[in-house]
Amino acid sequence: MTSSHSIQNEMCFIRGAIDIPHSRHFRYGDAASDDRVCLALPRLCDPDPVAPAFGGLRLLGLLSILFPLTLILVVEEFDPKTPLEQALTPPSSWYTDPSFLDLELHRVFHRGWQAVGYVEQIKNPHDFFTGSLGSVQFVICRDASGKIHAFHNVCRHHASLLASGSGQKSCFVCPYHGWTYGLDGVLLKATRISGIQNFSVDEFGLIPLQVATWGPFILVNFDKNICSQQQFDTKVVGNEWLGSCSDILGASGIDSSLSFLCRHVYTLRCNWKVFCDNYLDGGYHVPYAHKGLASGLNLESYATTMFEKVSLQTCDGGSMEQGDDFDRLGSKATYAFIFPNFMVNRYGPWMDTNLVLPLGPNECQVIFDYFLEAAFMDDKDFIEKSLEESKRVQMEDIVLCEGIQKGLESPAYRSGRYAPTVEKAMHHFHCLLHENLVT
């Protein structure tokens, strides 16, 4: 049997190596046994939490818990209970550690409703589009009867991706061995399987995902613990996705009345949260980094309101951006951030959405989809000028975000502070992240 003293020495060695506060995370022994080491840890290691007690473990066994333990310590470096005026921002490791991103994908992105596209992408029967989120490859389609489906975009035979891009298909044919699936996911044809045993066609259809719509948006829930064939009421989905902000957003012109115009895709060399943080600083950076945009807004009117999963930023329009009759922003701009990674911007006759997808700890993709009121669809000059202005703002933000990522990776930076009067939404975002990461 390993002595209590030797285990304590081993634990102290590890604690010193990773700077674990002694009293907060460990207690040694108990009334029943002197050679037991107990870890006081949050539930963070799904599917099986770290066992609460260890008996007679040597150093090798203790090292096996370091990976989840270090993640727990990193998460807990941010304290959501600290008042905003006193709070530190999350540590830089939230933005640089590859294992932290893995935790986010599991705990944040693969739970709850996630925006993945818009209804116009599959407005006709047989329309489909594909996408990915972390390691999950998915395909969204509308079958001949008009029903929307979502599936893992993976052939059940040997794991080939079935479809790519977007378009129209009457069925999905695997490019590898020709296995064929209906748009309802049913396996229609399995080639050259004569002689196979213990095989049921009914058990080898595409793996479904939960799919629903709210307004113009298509949502998917990647949670494996919920029935994928369940039908979801729009009101219920809206409440789950948006909370009490659902009706407010609908009344703000964020609806299906606008028409899709175009898509722009940007790849940024920064963590996905850097882009979100920049969006959520309450207009703090606008007069410094976006002088053209600032000229079209009355920044003194900037206001931020937080809801359960949504932060709403509003600002009145100001003077014309270009000093003439061109005005893309209108009398009021609304910027809605929907946790964890979706933004909806409504201004003038425009609505654009920003979907931020993590590609790695220091890389993300941002998909901009632009929608426009029908009365402006033929005004080519207005559309061209508006998109040029929008692109200029995005390029300015890319420079900012990529510079911030470099700073986060510098040994000179660990945590920062919040500007309490303007960065409320950013703090709210970080608190929601923490809540999801520890539950």
Secondary structure per residue as TSV (DSSP state, phi and psi in degrees):
chain	resnum	aa	ss	phi	psi
A	1	M	-	360.0	139.7
A	2	T	-	-80.0	134.0
A	3	S	-	-72.5	154.2
A	4	S	H	-60.0	-37.0
A	5	H	H	-63.7	-42.7
A	6	S	H	-69.6	-37.6
A	7	I	H	-63.3	-43.0
A	8	Q	H	-61.1	-40.0
A	9	N	H	-62.4	-41.6
A	10	E	H	-64.9	-42.7
A	11	M	H	-64.4	-38.9
A	12	C	H	-65.5	-36.2
A	13	F	H	-60.4	-46.9
A	14	I	H	-66.2	-42.8
A	15	R	H	-59.2	-40.8
A	16	G	H	-66.2	-35.1
A	17	A	H	-69.1	-32.7
A	18	I	H	-118.4	13.0
A	19	D	T	58.4	53.3
A	20	I	-	-88.5	126.0
A	21	P	-	-61.1	127.3
A	22	H	H	-59.0	-55.6
A	23	S	H	-76.6	-23.0
A	24	R	H	-79.1	-35.1
A	25	H	H	-112.8	-16.1
A	26	F	E	-128.4	146.6
A	27	R	E	-136.3	143.3
A	28	Y	E	-107.7	126.6
A	29	G	-	70.2	177.6
A	30	D	-	-159.7	-173.4
A	31	A	S	-65.2	-25.4
A	32	A	S	-89.2	-27.6
A	33	S	-	-152.7	134.0
A	34	D	S	-87.9	-14.6
A	35	D	S	-108.3	34.6
A	36	R	E	-118.9	135.4
A	37	V	E	-110.4	124.1
A	38	C	E	-110.6	138.1
A	39	L	E	-105.0	124.7
A	40	A	-	-93.1	91.5
A	41	L	-	-122.2	146.6
A	42	P	-	-67.6	165.9
A	43	R	S	-78.2	95.4
A	44	L	-	-131.0	-1.2
A	45	C	S	-114.2	49.8
A	46	D	T	-54.9	148.4
A	47	P	T	-83.1	-14.1
A	48	D	S	-121.5	108.8
A	49	P	-	-59.0	154.8
A	50	V	-	-57.2	133.0
A	51	A	-	-60.0	142.9
A	52	P	S	-74.7	-13.4
A	53	A	E	-141.9	147.5
A	54	F	E	-130.5	139.9
A	55	G	E	-125.8	126.1
A	56	G	S	63.3	34.1
A	57	L	-	-84.0	137.6
A	58	R	-	-91.8	177.8
A	59	L	H	-59.1	-38.8
A	60	L	H	-60.2	-42.2
A	61	G	H	-64.5	-39.0
A	62	L	H	-66.2	-35.2
A	63	L	H	-63.7	-25.3
A	64	S	T	-67.3	-17.8
A	65	I	T	-96.2	-1.7
A	66	L	H	-65.3	-36.6
A	67	F	H	-60.1	-56.4
A	68	P	H	-66.7	-32.8
A	69	L	H	-65.4	-43.2
A	70	T	H	-63.9	-35.4
A	71	L	H	-64.1	-42.0
A	72	I	H	-59.3	-43.6
A	73	L	H	-64.7	-39.0
A	74	V	H	-65.5	-45.5
A	75	V	H	-58.5	-43.9
A	76	E	H	-77.0	-3.7
A	77	E	T	-67.8	-21.0
A	78	F	S	-99.0	129.1
A	79	D	-	-110.9	104.8
A	80	P	T	-68.9	-14.0
A	81	K	T	-85.1	-13.2
A	82	T	S	-70.3	129.4
A	83	P	-	-55.1	146.8
A	84	L	T	-51.8	-40.0
A	85	E	T	-65.7	-21.1
A	86	Q	T	-111.2	-7.7
A	87	A	-	-75.8	146.4
A	88	L	B	-92.7	148.2
A	89	T	-	-71.2	163.6
A	90	P	-	-57.4	152.3
A	91	P	-	-66.4	158.9
A	92	S	G	-61.0	-25.5
A	93	S	G	-63.5	-23.2
A	94	W	G	-60.5	-23.8
A	95	Y	G	-108.8	-2.4
A	96	T	T	-129.6	-18.9
A	97	D	-	-86.2	118.8
A	98	P	H	-58.2	-37.5
A	99	S	H	-69.0	-27.7
A	100	F	H	-67.4	-38.3
A	101	L	H	-63.5	-39.6
A	102	D	H	-59.3	-41.4
A	103	L	H	-64.0	-41.9
A	104	E	H	-62.0	-42.6
A	105	L	I	-60.8	-43.6
A	106	H	I	-71.2	-44.0
A	107	R	I	-92.0	-24.5
A	108	V	I	-110.5	-55.5
A	109	F	I	-80.6	-29.8
A	110	H	T	-95.5	25.9
A	111	R	S	-133.1	147.5
A	112	G	S	69.2	179.0
A	113	W	E	-77.0	134.7
A	114	Q	E	-125.5	131.8
A	115	A	E	-69.5	132.4
A	116	V	E	-127.5	-12.5
A	117	G	E	177.3	-164.3
A	118	Y	E	-131.7	155.2
A	119	V	G	-61.2	-34.6
A	120	E	G	-61.6	-20.2
A	121	Q	G	-65.3	-24.9
A	122	I	G	-132.3	48.1
A	123	K	-	-74.0	-21.2
A	124	N	S	-112.7	152.1
A	125	P	T	-55.6	140.9
A	126	H	T	81.3	-3.5
A	127	D	E	-68.9	147.8
A	128	F	E	-151.0	159.8
A	129	F	E	-149.1	158.0
A	130	T	E	-117.8	163.8
A	131	G	E	-166.1	-179.7
A	132	S	E	-150.5	154.0
A	133	L	E	-145.0	106.7
A	134	G	T	64.1	-130.2
A	135	S	T	-86.2	-4.4
A	136	V	E	-85.1	119.5
A	137	Q	E	-101.3	131.7
A	138	F	E	-136.1	159.5
A	139	V	E	-133.2	135.0
A	140	I	E	-112.5	135.2
A	141	C	E	-148.0	164.5
A	142	R	E	-119.9	123.9
A	143	D	-	-80.2	-179.3
A	144	A	T	-62.7	-26.4
A	145	S	T	-85.8	-5.1
A	146	G	S	97.3	-0.4
A	147	K	-	-79.3	139.5
A	148	I	E	-89.6	135.9
A	149	H	E	-128.3	155.7
A	150	A	E	-135.6	136.3
A	151	F	E	-138.8	157.1
A	152	H	E	-63.9	128.6
A	153	N	S	-84.9	58.9
A	154	V	B	-139.2	126.0
A	155	C	-	-67.1	139.0
A	156	R	T	-77.2	-8.1
A	157	H	T	-78.7	-69.7
A	158	H	T	-133.6	29.1
A	159	A	-	74.1	14.5
A	160	S	-	-66.2	146.3
A	161	L	B	-66.2	138.7
A	162	L	-	-85.3	-48.1
A	163	A	-	-130.1	161.5
A	164	S	-	-141.9	153.0
A	165	G	S	66.3	-136.4
A	166	S	E	-149.3	167.5
A	167	G	E	153.6	-144.6
A	168	Q	E	-128.8	138.2
A	169	K	-	-146.1	143.2
A	170	S	S	-87.3	-17.8
A	171	C	S	-162.7	167.0
A	172	F	E	-104.5	118.8
A	173	V	E	-109.8	121.8
A	174	C	-	-64.4	128.3
A	175	P	T	-72.6	-7.8
A	176	Y	T	-88.8	-57.7
A	177	H	T	-130.5	10.5
A	178	G	-	80.8	8.7
A	179	W	-	-60.1	139.0
A	180	T	E	-125.3	135.1
A	181	Y	E	-126.3	143.0
A	182	G	-	-73.4	166.1
A	183	L	T	-69.4	-7.9
A	184	D	T	-94.7	4.7
A	185	G	S	90.6	-7.2
A	186	V	-	-71.4	136.6
A	187	L	E	-72.6	115.7
A	188	L	E	-94.7	-30.4
A	189	K	E	-152.7	128.1
A	190	A	-	-121.8	110.4
A	191	T	T	-77.1	143.7
A	192	R	T	52.4	47.8
A	193	I	-	-111.5	19.0
A	194	S	T	-58.6	135.7
A	195	G	T	93.0	-9.5
A	196	I	-	-67.2	144.3
A	197	Q	-	-119.9	158.0
A	198	N	S	53.0	46.0
A	199	F	-	-125.0	129.4
A	200	S	-	-123.5	124.3
A	201	V	G	-56.6	-38.4
A	202	D	G	-63.7	-22.3
A	203	E	G	-94.9	1.6
A	204	F	S	-124.0	31.0
A	205	G	S	-76.5	173.2
A	206	L	-	-63.7	146.0
A	207	I	-	-78.5	118.7
A	208	P	B	-80.4	157.6
A	209	L	-	-122.6	154.3
A	210	Q	E	-71.0	133.7
A	211	V	E	-137.4	145.5
A	212	A	E	-155.4	171.8
A	213	T	E	-128.2	151.0
A	214	W	E	-140.8	118.6
A	215	G	T	56.7	-129.7
A	216	P	T	-86.5	3.6
A	217	F	E	-106.5	146.9
A	218	I	E	-103.0	131.9
A	219	L	E	-120.1	145.3
A	220	V	E	-129.7	142.6
A	221	N	E	-114.2	118.9
A	222	F	-	-90.2	4.1
A	223	D	-	-65.7	122.9
A	224	K	T	-77.4	-10.0
A	225	N	T	-92.6	4.0
A	226	I	S	-118.0	141.1
A	227	C	-	-59.0	123.1
A	228	S	T	-77.7	-18.7
A	229	Q	T	-90.2	-1.7
A	230	Q	-	-65.9	140.6
A	231	Q	-	-90.4	138.6
A	232	F	-	-116.9	128.5
A	233	D	-	-72.8	136.9
A	234	T	H	-57.6	-39.7
A	235	K	H	-63.5	-43.3
A	236	V	H	-65.2	-44.6
A	237	V	H	-61.9	-43.9
A	238	G	H	-58.5	-41.5
A	239	N	H	-68.3	-37.9
A	240	E	H	-69.8	-38.3
A	241	W	H	-81.8	-41.0
A	242	L	H	-114.1	-11.2
A	243	G	G	63.9	-143.9
A	244	S	G	-72.1	-3.6
A	245	C	G	-85.9	-5.5
A	246	S	H	-56.0	-52.3
A	247	D	H	-67.7	-34.6
A	248	I	H	-63.4	-44.2
A	249	L	H	-66.3	-40.0
A	250	G	H	-60.9	-37.5
A	251	A	H	-77.5	-10.8
A	252	S	T	-92.6	11.4
A	253	G	T	86.9	10.7
A	254	I	-	-92.4	86.9
A	255	D	S	-148.7	-169.1
A	256	S	T	-91.4	9.9
A	257	S	T	-79.0	-17.6
A	258	L	S	-89.0	155.9
A	259	S	E	-105.0	141.1
A	260	F	E	-65.8	137.6
A	261	L	E	-112.0	-54.5
A	262	C	E	-164.1	169.9
A	263	R	E	-128.9	136.1
A	264	H	E	-122.8	136.3
A	265	V	E	-122.2	130.4
A	266	Y	E	-121.7	139.2
A	267	T	E	-109.0	123.3
A	268	L	E	-112.1	141.8
A	269	R	S	-88.8	66.8
A	270	C	S	-157.7	159.0
A	271	N	-	-62.2	146.9
A	272	W	H	-59.1	-31.6
A	273	K	H	-72.1	-24.4
A	274	V	H	-62.2	-43.8
A	275	F	H	-62.9	-42.9
A	276	C	H	-63.8	-45.1
A	277	D	H	-57.6	-43.6
A	278	N	H	-60.9	-39.4
A	279	Y	H	-66.7	-29.9
A	280	L	T	-101.5	19.8
A	281	D	S	-91.2	17.9
A	282	G	T	66.2	30.2
A	283	G	T	76.8	8.1
A	284	Y	T	-53.7	-43.6
A	285	H	T	-86.9	-10.9
A	286	V	H	-58.8	-49.8
A	287	P	H	-67.6	-17.9
A	288	Y	H	-93.2	-37.7
A	289	A	H	-106.9	-21.9
A	290	H	-	-128.5	69.4
A	291	K	H	-64.6	-34.6
A	292	G	H	-66.0	-45.4
A	293	L	H	-63.3	-41.8
A	294	A	H	-60.0	-32.2
A	295	S	T	-69.3	-17.0
A	296	G	T	-100.6	5.6
A	297	L	E	-128.3	147.5
A	298	N	E	-94.5	89.0
A	299	L	E	-65.2	-19.6
A	300	E	E	-66.3	-21.5
A	301	S	E	-91.0	0.6
A	302	Y	E	-59.7	129.3
A	303	A	E	-137.4	147.3
A	304	T	E	-128.7	132.7
A	305	T	E	-130.2	132.6
A	306	M	E	-104.1	140.6
A	307	F	-	-121.9	-169.7
A	308	E	S	-57.4	-52.9
A	309	K	S	-124.8	9.1
A	310	V	E	-130.0	140.0
A	311	S	E	-115.4	129.2
A	312	L	E	-113.8	119.1
A	313	Q	E	-112.3	131.7
A	314	T	E	-128.8	151.5
A	315	C	E	-154.6	136.0
A	316	D	E	-73.5	150.7
A	317	G	E	-69.7	154.3
A	318	G	-	-120.4	-136.8
A	319	S	S	-74.0	165.9
A	320	M	-	-65.0	140.1
A	321	E	S	-63.0	-36.5
A	322	Q	S	-115.3	8.5
A	323	G	S	74.1	13.8
A	324	D	S	-132.6	-151.5
A	325	D	S	-80.8	-2.1
A	326	F	-	-77.0	124.3
A	327	D	-	-150.2	97.7
A	328	R	S	-85.8	-18.8
A	329	L	S	-88.0	-25.6
A	330	G	-	73.1	-162.6
A	331	S	S	-82.6	-18.5
A	332	K	E	-156.4	138.8
A	333	A	E	-113.8	136.9
A	334	T	E	-120.7	127.7
A	335	Y	E	-121.0	110.0
A	336	A	E	-107.3	123.9
A	337	F	E	-104.3	121.6
A	338	I	E	-109.7	114.8
A	339	F	T	-57.6	135.9
A	340	P	T	-101.1	-14.1
A	341	N	T	-149.7	23.1
A	342	F	E	-125.7	133.5
A	343	M	E	-126.3	137.3
A	344	V	E	-124.5	122.9
A	345	N	E	-118.2	121.7
A	346	R	E	-120.3	120.4
A	347	Y	E	-155.6	138.0
A	348	G	T	50.4	-135.4
A	349	P	T	-86.9	6.0
A	350	W	E	-102.1	152.5
A	351	M	E	-137.5	130.3
A	352	D	E	-128.8	150.8
A	353	T	E	-120.2	147.2
A	354	N	E	-124.1	116.1
A	355	L	E	-108.6	118.8
A	356	V	E	-103.3	118.2
A	357	L	E	-114.8	123.2
A	358	P	E	-70.3	131.1
A	359	L	E	-108.9	-18.0
A	360	G	E	-179.9	176.9
A	361	P	T	-62.2	-25.8
A	362	N	T	-128.4	31.1
A	363	E	E	-152.1	140.7
A	364	C	E	-147.1	163.1
A	365	Q	E	-117.9	135.5
A	366	V	E	-119.1	120.9
A	367	I	E	-101.7	117.5
A	368	F	E	-101.4	120.8
A	369	D	E	-112.6	131.4
A	370	Y	E	-110.4	132.2
A	371	F	E	-124.3	149.7
A	372	L	E	-142.3	146.1
A	373	E	-	-63.1	145.6
A	374	A	G	-57.9	-35.3
A	375	A	G	-64.1	-17.3
A	376	F	G	-106.5	-1.2
A	377	M	T	-64.0	-24.4
A	378	D	T	-96.3	-1.1
A	379	D	-	-88.7	83.0
A	380	K	H	-62.0	-38.7
A	381	D	H	-65.2	-44.1
A	382	F	H	-62.5	-43.1
A	383	I	H	-63.2	-45.3
A	384	E	H	-62.6	-46.2
A	385	K	H	-63.6	-42.3
A	386	S	H	-62.6	-45.1
A	387	L	H	-67.7	-34.3
A	388	E	H	-63.0	-44.1
A	389	E	H	-64.2	-42.9
A	390	S	H	-62.6	-43.8
A	391	K	H	-62.6	-39.6
A	392	R	H	-60.4	-42.8
A	393	V	H	-62.8	-42.7
A	394	Q	H	-64.4	-40.6
A	395	M	H	-65.2	-36.5
A	396	E	H	-63.9	-40.1
A	397	D	H	-68.2	-36.1
A	398	I	H	-61.2	-44.0
A	399	V	H	-59.3	-44.2
A	400	L	H	-61.4	-51.0
A	401	C	H	-65.0	-40.3
A	402	E	H	-69.9	-32.6
A	403	G	H	-67.5	-39.0
A	404	I	H	-63.5	-41.2
A	405	Q	H	-60.2	-41.6
A	406	K	H	-62.5	-38.6
A	407	G	H	-66.7	-38.1
A	408	L	H	-64.2	-30.3
A	409	E	T	-84.4	-5.4
A	410	S	S	-78.5	143.7
A	411	P	T	-67.5	-10.0
A	412	A	T	-78.9	-13.3
A	413	Y	-	-122.4	137.4
A	414	R	S	-125.7	-60.0
A	415	S	-	-140.9	157.7
A	416	G	-	-120.8	-160.2
A	417	R	B	-127.6	164.9
A	418	Y	-	-100.0	145.7
A	419	A	-	-86.1	104.0
A	420	P	T	-59.2	-31.6
A	421	T	T	-78.5	-18.1
A	422	V	T	-124.2	-24.9
A	423	E	-	-101.1	34.6
A	424	K	H	-65.4	-41.9
A	425	A	H	-66.9	-35.4
A	426	M	H	-63.4	-44.3
A	427	H	H	-63.2	-40.6
A	428	H	H	-59.8	-43.0
A	429	F	H	-59.5	-46.4
A	430	H	H	-65.7	-37.0
A	431	C	H	-65.9	-40.4
A	432	L	H	-64.3	-41.2
A	433	L	H	-58.5	-49.0
A	434	H	H	-58.4	-44.9
A	435	E	H	-58.6	-42.7
A	436	N	H	-71.2	-33.9
A	437	L	H	-73.5	-23.3
A	438	V	H	-106.5	1.5
A	439	T	-	-121.4	360.0
